[in-house]
Amino acid sequence: MGLKGAHFTNFRTLAKFIWRRDRVRIPIWLISLIGITISVAIVFPGLYPPGPERDILAETMKNPAMTSMLGPGYGLHDYHIGAAMAHQMLLFTAVAVAIMNILLAIRHTRSDEEAGRIEMIRSLPVGKLANSGSTFLVLVFVNLFLALLMGIGLGLLGLEGMDMAGSLLYGAALGVTGIFFAAATIFIAQLTETSRSALGFAFTFMGLSYLLRAVGDLGSEVLSLVSPLGLILRTEAYVNNYWWPIFIMAAASIALILLAFRLNTIRDLEAGFIAARPGPSRASRFLQSPLGLALRLQRTTIIGWTLATLVLGASYGSIFGDVDAFFQTSDIFELLLPGTEGFSLTDQFTATLLAVMAMIGMIPVLLTMLKLRSEEQANRTEHILARAVSRRRFFGSYLLIAALVTIVVQVMSALGLWSAASAVMSDPFSLSLTLKGGLAYVPAMWIMLGVTALLIGFVPKFANLIWAYLGYTFFVIYFGGLFQLPAWLGKLTPFGYVPDVPLEKMGVPLTMTLILVALASTLLGLKGYEKRDIVDV
C-alpha cells in the first residue's frame, strides 16, 4: 500500500497545534542562531583588517588540524570577510541547526508517541501520517524562515565579499541542512521504540557525519561528499557560490522523508523496526536500589559523553603543533584570550580551552540531573516513591551520579587535551597541571548543578531554563572579550568566578566558597523536592 491522501487527513490542523506548542521554543532558536551569526559577522572586519596579517591567517588555515575542525578553506588566495565568515562559521552553525531540528523532530514524533499522545490523536479523525507530516511541515517552514532571514540579514550588512547572492546561499545551506536532519530524524524515529534511543541514534548520525567530513577533508573528497555536513561546505559560499549541493541535499531530504512515511504506515503504534533487546528475567541486586536504577537508565548517555569529552579534548590538543604561528595572524586572539602577563599565548590558549571544555562538560551533567524530571513527566516517579523509597534517597541518587559525572568528564577532557598536545608539541605542558586546571572548574559546575536542583525542587516546569543559563554562560565567558562585554556580566555565572587556571591558582578560600554555595543550593532544591507535589506536567 502506497502513501495516500487519507493518511495526511487534518495534518495542517496538527501543524498549527505543533506551532502553538513551540511558539516560544522555536523563536528562541531562530533569534539565537541568527543573532549570534550576524553579531560575529559585524565584528569580523575589525578583527581581520586587510593586509599581510590576513594573508598569514589564510596560510595558517591550510593547517590539517584547522581543516579537520572547520572544513577546507575556499578563497584562501583572496581571504576577504565573506570567505572567512563561510570558512569559520558555516560548519559550526550548520551543526547547531542540525541539533535544533533533531530535538524538535524527536519531541513531536517518538516522544509524543512514547507518552501516549499520538494514540489519543489517532482516535480522532486524523490520518496515520498526520503527525509525522505536520512535524516535517512545521520544520520545513522553520528552516526556510531561518534561511531567508539569515541570508537577508547577512546581505544587508554590506561587508567585504558578502554580497546578497552569497548571503542567500549561506542561508540556504543552513536551511537545507536543517531540513535534511529533520527528515533523517523522523526516519530514525520509525526504527526505534523509545525517544531516548531515537535521540541517541540521531546524534550519533550527526557525529559520524562530522567525523566522516573531517576525514574526507584531509584526503578523500568522496567521503566528504557522502557526509551531509561535508557536502554543504561544497557550496563555497561567498567564493564560487555553487548551488548544486543544495539541490542534492533537498533531493536526499525528500527521499528520506518519503521512506520515513512509508515505514510509519507499516509499523504498529509505539513499535519500531529495531526491536529492543530483552533484559534478564530477574533484576540484579544493584538494580534494586534507586541509585542502581538511575545509573542503569543513564549508562549509555554517561559512557557516550565520557568518550565524547575525551575525543573533544584530543581534537583541541591536536591544534597545538602550530598554535604559536596561528596566534600571530590576527588580533582576535588578543581579545579572546585572558592576557595574563608572564605566560605565553599557548598557556593562555590552554586556559581558555579548559573553560570551554568545562562548559561543554556541563551538558552530560545537566542531562543526568534532568533525567529526574523526565522520569516524573513520564509518570514513573510516583510508582517508585509509592514503595519504601524516600524522596531524599531518590533525589540524591541522581544528584550523586551527576556530581560524579562532573569529575569524570573533566578528567577525560583534560587527558584528551594533554595526550594529543603531547604528540604534536616539542615541549608539552605537564599532565598534572592540565588535570588541576580541569578539576578547578568542578566547584563552578556543581553550582550549575545546584541551580538545576533548585529548579526541579521549586519550579519543575521551568527546569529546562538551565540550558538557557548555560548558553548565556558560554557566551559571556568565551565571547566576552571579543564583544567587549562589561565584567559584571561574567559574574552572573559561577564560571565567572573561576580564575584563568592553570595560569592563576584557584585558592582554597575561593574553592570552599564555591563548594558551599553549590551545597546550599542543592540542599535547598532537595528541600523543595521533598515538599512539593509529584506532577506529570
C-alpha positions, -999 to 999 in steps of 0.1 A, spaced: 0 0 0 15 33 -10 11 68 5 -25 81 2 -40 114 8 -62 100 35 -30 93 55 -25 130 59 -60 139 69 -60 171 92 -22 173 92 -25 211 87 -45 213 119 -19 193 137 8 216 123 -9 246 139 -10 227 171 27 219 169 35 256 163 14 266 193 33 242 215 66 255 204 56 292 199 83 302 224 109 274 218 112 280 180 116 318 181 143 314 208 162 290 185 159 313 155 168 345 173 198 328 189 212 313 156 206 345 135 216 369 162 249 352 170 258 347 133 251 384 124 269 396 156 300 376 146 299 389 111 297 425 123 330 422 143 349 403 116 361 434 97 377 448 129 393 415 137 406 408 102 418 440 86 432 439 50 469 434 48 497 409 54 482 396 87 451 384 68 473 366 42 492 349 70 459 338 85 448 323 52 481 303 50 476 291 86 441 279 77 457 253 54 468 235 86 454 200 86 441 205 122 422 236 111 409 218 81 396 189 102 378 213 125 365 239 101 365 222 67 385 231 36 393 268 32 379 282 -1 391 316 -14 423 315 7 441 333 -21 417 363 -15 406 358 21 381 385 23 355 388 51 329 367 32 354 338 27 365 340 63 329 340 75 319 310 55 350 291 64 350 297 101 312 299 108 292 278 83 301 244 96 295 251 133 263 270 126 251 240 105 258 217 134 237 240 157 209 240 131 210 202 130 207 200 167 177 222 167 159 200 141 168 168 159 154 179 192 122 193 177 116 163 155 120 138 183 99 159 206 69 158 182 73 122 170 88 95 191 85 114 224 48 121 219 42 85 208 61 72 238 40 94 261 7 81 246 -3 114 230 -2 101 194 -26 73 204 -50 98 217 -47 119 185 -51 88 163 -85 82 180 -97 114 163 -104 119 126 -67 122 115 -46 103 91 -19 78 101 8 101 88 -8 133 100 16 137 129 48 129 110 36 150 81 27 180 103 60 178 122 80 178 89 59 206 75 65 229 105 102 222 105 104 229 67 88 263 73 111 270 103 142 262 82 130 282 52 123 311 75 158 307 91 174 306 56 156 337 44 162 358 75 198 347 77 205 354 41 189 388 40 204 398 74 239 390 63 234 405 28 222 438 43 254 442 63 272 451 31 306 437 43 335 430 21 328 399 -1 294 394 15 270 402 -14 233 393 -13 238 363 -37 264 347 -14 244 355 17 213 339 3 233 308 -5 248 308 30 213 310 45 200 283 20 229 260 31 218 262 67 181 258 59 186 227 37 209 212 64 181 216 89 155 201 66 178 171 59 184 164 96 147 168 103 139 142 76 167 119 89 154 122 125 118 114 115 132 84 96 152 73 127 121 77 149 105 49 129 133 25 137 135 27 174 110 21 202 120 49 226 127 86 223 160 81 241 172 56 215 159 78 187 178 107 201 209 87 206 209 74 170 202 108 156 231 125 174 253 95 165 244 101 129 253 138 132 286 130 149 295 104 123 287 130 96 311 154 112 338 127 116 334 115 81 337 150 68 368 156 88 385 125 75 373 133 40 385 169 40 420 157 49 424 133 19 392 119 4 368 141 -14 344 112 -18 340 108 19 333 145 23 306 144 -4 289 114 13 287 134 46 258 159 46 280 183 66 308 179 41 285 183 11 271 216 24 306 231 26 310 225 -11 286 254 -18 317 276 -13 295 305 -2 309 339 -9 336 324 -31 322 304 -60 285 302 -49 277 267 -60 240 257 -57 243 220 -67 249 208 -31 216 225 -21 197 205 -47 213 172 -37 206 178 0 170 187 -9 166 156 -30 181 134 -2 157 150 23 127 142 1 139 106 -3 144 102 35 110 117 45 92 95 19 109 64 33 100 75 68 64 80 58 64 45 42 78 29 74 53 48 95 24 33 76 35 -3 80 46 -3 117 25 -6 148 20 23 171 47 26 198 67 -1 179 100 2 160 118 -18 134 148 -22 157 134 -44 185 145 -36 220 168 -62 234 150 -81 261 166 -79 295 172 -106 321 141 -121 338 153 -110 372 169 -77 383 203 -77 398 207 -66 434 224 -34 423 194 -26 401 170 -29 430 182 4 445 173 39 434 210 46 427 214 15 406 182 22 387 192 58 379 227 46 368 212 19 346 188 43 329 217 66 320 246 44 314 245 48 276 244 86 280 273 86 305 295 63 285 288 82 253 296 116 267 327 103 285 341 92 252 329 123 235 347 146 260 379 125 256 377 130 218 369 167 222 399 173 243 421 154 218 407 174 189 417 206 207 450 192 217 459 184 180 460 221 172 489 228 195 515 218 169 512 251 151 494 271 177 521 298 181 521 307 144 483 307 144 481 332 172 502 357 153 478 360 125 450 382 140 440 405 168 411 382 176 432 361 199 442 391 220 405 397 227 395 361 233 425 351 255 428 363 291 461 381 285 479 371 317 514 386 319 543 362 322 527 335 302 528 326 265 498 326 242 499 288 242 495 288 280 467 313 278 450 293 250 452 262 272 433 281 300 406 292 275 402 256 262 398 243 298 370 268 304 353 259 271 356 221 278 342 226 313 311 244 298 306 217 272 311 191 300 281 206 317 259 191 291 261 154 303 259 167 339 226 185 332 213 156 312 219 133 341 201 156 366 172 165 343 165 128 339 149 130 373 124 155 358 118 135 327 110 104 347 85 124 367 69 137 335 66 101 322 46 91 354 73 67 365 84 86 396 53 81 416 55 43 411 89 43 428 80 67 456 49 46 464 73 20 476 98 21 505 119 48 488 122 82 503 123 113 481 156 123 496 172 90 485 156 91 451 167 127 445 201 121 460 208 92 436 205 114 405 224 141 423 253 118 432 256 105 397 256 140 382 283 151 407 305 122 398 299 127 361 312 162 366 346 149 378 347 121 351 342 144 321 367 169 334 394 143 338 387 127 304 387 161 286 420 170 303 435 137 294 424 140 258 439 175 256 472 166 271 477 134 252 470 149 218 491 181 226 520 160 238 520 141 205 524 173 184 544 196 207 582 195 212 578 209 248 543 199 260 528 211 293 525 187 322 496 163 328 493 172 364 489 209 356 462 201 330 443 179 354 444 206 381 432 232 356 403 210 345 393 200 381 394 236 392 361 241 373 343 214 392 330 236 421 315 261 395 299 231 376 285 219 409 268 253 414 252 249 380 241 215 392 227 231 423 207 257 403 192 227 384 183 211 417 166 244 427 145 245 396 135 209 399 127 213 435 106 245 433 96 252 397 99 219 378 80 233 348 109 256 341 138 232 348 149 233 312 157 270 316 191 258 329 200 253 292 195 290 285 216 298 316 244 275 302 241 292 268 244 326 285 275 313 304 292 302 273 285 335 255 298 358 282 328 337 292 340 329 257 329 359 237 331 385 265 364 398 254 355 397 217 324 418 222 340 439 250 312 430 274 312 445 309 329 424 335 299 422 358 280 401 332 305 373 337 299 375 375 263 364 369 275 329 363 297 307 386 322 303 358 329 340 360 345 335 395 370 308 384 404 324 376 423 316 344 435 282 356 462 269 353 477 304 348 464 315 382 459 295 413 423 287 424 430 291 460 414 272 489 391 301 501 375 305 467 372 268 462 355 263 495 332 293 489 320 278 456 315 244 471 295 259 500 273 278 475 268 246 455 259 226 486 235 253 499 216 255 466 215 217 463 201 212 498 175 239 492 165 222 460 162 189 479 140 206 505 117 219 478 115 185 461 106 168 494 77 191 500 62 197 465 36 175 447 48 150 422 31 161 390 30 148 354 31 182 336 
